Amino acid sequence: MKPKMIWANLAVTNLERTEKFYTELGFKPNNPHTSNELVSFFMAENEFIVHFFLKNVIENNLRSMKFGDPQSANEVIFTLSAESKNQVDDWAAEVKKAGGTIVSEPESFGENYYGFVFADPDGHKFNVFFM
């Protein structure tokens, strides 16, 4: 298999809150894919796409699949690469300002790694690091 594209689909409870959060962090909306059922953003320079569907819509579309509660269990953790330690610190401040939760504050770990983990308002986790 050699897919042309890959994107992620996550379940959320409030589209307006999700759209506001990711817009405030500077992510580019994937219009015209925003609707009353989902908001969609490009998440990196090579345009990896993450769709945020209303939970009942995505569960209905997938028929037999249910999404867990991201507040108490991880679906997946995306890693976002930063260009410097200063950028890691700046992004942590932006996440706080936009209403996200810092799960672990910026710190050094492993060999030459510096980063932090945050959760969006629905509890979806992201790891940010510079190496």
C-alpha positions as CSV (number, residue, x, y, z in Angstrom):
1,M,0.0,0.0,0.0
2,K,1.2,3.5,-0.8
3,P,-1.5,6.0,0.3
4,K,-1.5,9.4,-1.3
5,M,-2.5,11.1,2.0
6,I,-3.0,10.3,5.7
7,W,-5.2,12.2,8.2
8,A,-6.5,11.6,11.7
9,N,-10.1,11.7,12.9
10,L,-10.7,12.6,16.5
11,A,-14.0,12.9,18.5
12,V,-14.8,16.2,20.2
13,T,-17.8,17.5,22.1
14,N,-17.8,21.2,21.1
15,L,-16.8,22.2,17.6
16,E,-16.7,26.0,18.3
17,R,-14.4,25.5,21.3
18,T,-12.1,23.2,19.2
19,E,-12.0,25.6,16.3
20,K,-11.2,28.5,18.6
21,F,-8.4,26.6,20.4
22,Y,-6.6,25.4,17.2
23,T,-7.1,28.7,15.5
24,E,-5.5,30.5,18.4
25,L,-2.5,28.2,18.2
26,G,-2.1,29.2,14.6
27,F,-3.0,26.0,12.8
28,K,-4.4,26.5,9.3
29,P,-8.0,25.6,8.8
30,N,-8.6,22.9,6.1
31,N,-11.5,24.7,4.5
32,P,-13.9,23.9,2.9
33,H,-14.0,20.8,5.1
34,T,-15.4,22.6,8.2
35,S,-19.1,22.0,8.7
36,N,-21.7,21.5,11.4
37,E,-20.2,18.0,12.0
38,L,-16.4,18.7,12.0
39,V,-13.6,21.2,11.9
40,S,-10.4,20.3,10.2
41,F,-6.8,21.7,10.4
42,F,-3.5,21.3,8.6
43,M,-1.1,20.3,11.4
44,A,2.3,20.6,9.7
45,E,4.2,22.0,6.8
46,N,3.6,18.9,4.8
47,E,-0.1,19.4,5.5
48,F,-0.9,16.4,7.7
49,I,-4.6,16.8,8.4
50,V,-6.5,16.3,11.6
51,H,-10.3,16.2,11.5
52,F,-12.2,16.9,14.7
53,F,-15.7,15.3,14.3
54,L,-18.5,15.5,16.7
55,K,-18.3,12.3,18.7
56,N,-21.8,11.0,17.8
57,V,-21.2,11.7,14.1
58,I,-17.9,9.8,13.8
59,E,-19.2,6.9,15.9
60,N,-22.3,6.7,13.6
61,N,-20.1,6.9,10.5
62,L,-17.8,4.1,11.7
63,R,-20.8,1.9,12.7
64,S,-19.4,-0.6,15.1
65,M,-16.6,1.6,16.7
66,K,-16.8,3.6,19.8
67,F,-14.4,6.3,20.9
68,G,-13.0,6.3,24.5
69,D,-12.9,9.2,26.8
70,P,-9.6,11.1,26.0
71,Q,-9.7,12.6,29.5
72,S,-9.0,9.2,31.1
73,A,-7.3,7.2,28.2
74,N,-5.2,8.0,25.2
75,E,-6.4,7.5,21.7
76,V,-3.1,8.5,20.2
77,I,-0.4,11.0,21.1
78,F,0.8,13.2,18.2
79,T,4.3,14.7,18.4
80,L,4.9,18.1,17.0
81,S,8.5,19.1,16.3
82,A,9.8,22.4,17.4
83,E,12.8,24.2,16.0
84,S,14.4,25.3,19.3
85,K,14.0,25.1,23.1
86,N,12.7,28.7,23.0
87,Q,10.0,27.7,20.5
88,V,9.0,24.8,22.9
89,D,8.6,27.3,25.7
90,D,6.7,29.8,23.5
91,W,4.3,27.0,22.4
92,A,3.7,26.0,26.0
93,A,2.7,29.6,26.7
94,E,0.4,29.7,23.6
95,V,-1.3,26.5,24.7
96,K,-2.0,27.9,28.1
97,K,-3.3,31.2,26.7
98,A,-5.6,29.3,24.2
99,G,-7.2,27.3,27.0
100,G,-5.2,24.0,26.8
101,T,-3.9,22.0,29.7
102,I,-0.2,21.5,30.2
103,V,0.2,17.8,31.2
104,S,3.9,18.1,31.7
105,E,5.8,21.3,31.8
106,P,8.7,21.9,29.3
107,E,11.8,19.9,30.5
108,S,14.9,18.1,29.2
109,F,14.6,14.3,28.9
110,G,16.6,11.6,27.3
111,E,19.6,12.5,25.1
112,N,19.2,16.0,23.7
113,Y,15.4,16.2,24.0
114,Y,13.4,19.1,25.4
115,G,9.6,19.3,25.4
116,F,6.3,19.1,27.0
117,V,2.9,17.4,26.7
118,F,-0.4,19.3,26.5
119,A,-4.1,18.4,26.1
120,D,-6.6,20.3,24.1
121,P,-10.0,21.2,25.7
122,D,-11.4,17.7,24.9
123,G,-8.4,16.0,26.4
124,H,-6.5,15.0,23.2
125,K,-2.8,14.8,24.0
126,F,0.1,16.3,22.0
127,N,3.8,15.9,22.7
128,V,5.9,18.9,21.6
129,F,9.7,18.5,21.5
130,F,12.9,19.8,20.1
131,M,15.8,17.4,19.5
